[in-house]
Amino acid sequence: MKYRIVNVAYMPDAPVPDYGQMLRQSGFDVEYIKTTCTTESEIIAACAQADAVIGAATYQRFSREVI
């Protein structure tokens, strides 16, 4: 089963690891999507079919509507 993981806090110049690559190296079959969302509606749209979401709690609001 392929897992769809969405990183909604992607910043190309940030010194963070490539989580998709790390998961694949660990044996997980993942579709890893990198995007930058700043509004609730963008987060909802990007994560509609996601199995997991990576975000930055201090940067993005995961309100009741988003969850």
C-alpha positions as CSV (number, residue, x, y, z in Angstrom):
1,M,0.0,0.0,0.0
2,K,1.4,3.4,-1.0
3,Y,1.0,6.1,1.6
4,R,0.4,9.7,0.6
5,I,2.2,12.1,2.8
6,V,1.9,15.9,2.4
7,N,4.4,18.4,3.8
8,V,2.4,21.6,3.9
9,A,5.3,23.6,5.4
10,Y,7.9,23.0,2.6
11,M,10.6,25.6,2.4
12,P,13.2,24.9,-0.3
13,D,16.0,26.8,1.4
14,A,15.4,25.4,4.9
15,P,18.0,23.0,6.3
16,V,15.6,20.1,7.0
17,P,15.9,16.5,5.9
18,D,14.0,15.1,3.0
19,Y,11.4,13.1,4.9
20,G,10.1,11.3,1.8
21,Q,13.6,10.0,1.0
22,M,14.1,9.0,4.7
23,L,10.8,7.1,4.7
24,R,11.5,5.3,1.4
25,Q,15.0,4.3,2.7
26,S,13.2,2.8,5.7
27,G,11.1,0.6,3.5
28,F,7.9,2.6,3.3
29,D,6.1,3.0,0.0
30,V,5.2,6.7,0.0
31,E,4.1,9.4,-2.3
32,Y,5.7,12.4,-0.7
33,I,4.3,15.8,-1.7
34,K,6.0,19.1,-0.8
35,T,3.9,22.3,-0.8
36,T,3.7,25.5,1.1
37,C,0.2,26.3,2.4
38,T,-0.6,29.5,4.3
39,T,-4.4,29.4,4.5
40,E,-6.8,26.9,5.9
41,S,-8.4,26.3,2.5
42,E,-5.0,25.6,1.0
43,I,-4.2,23.1,3.7
44,I,-7.6,21.4,3.2
45,A,-7.2,21.2,-0.6
46,A,-3.6,19.9,-0.4
47,C,-4.4,17.2,2.2
48,A,-7.8,16.0,1.0
49,Q,-6.4,12.5,0.1
50,A,-3.5,12.4,2.5
51,D,-2.7,9.6,4.9
52,A,-0.4,11.9,6.9
53,V,0.4,15.6,7.1
54,I,3.7,17.3,8.1
55,G,3.3,20.9,9.1
56,A,4.7,23.7,11.3
57,A,2.4,24.4,14.2
58,T,3.8,27.8,14.8
59,Y,3.4,28.7,11.1
60,Q,0.1,27.1,10.1
61,R,-3.2,26.9,11.8
62,F,-4.7,23.4,12.0
63,S,-8.2,24.5,13.1
64,R,-11.2,22.3,13.6
65,E,-12.2,23.0,10.0
66,V,-8.8,21.8,8.8
67,I,-8.8,18.7,10.9
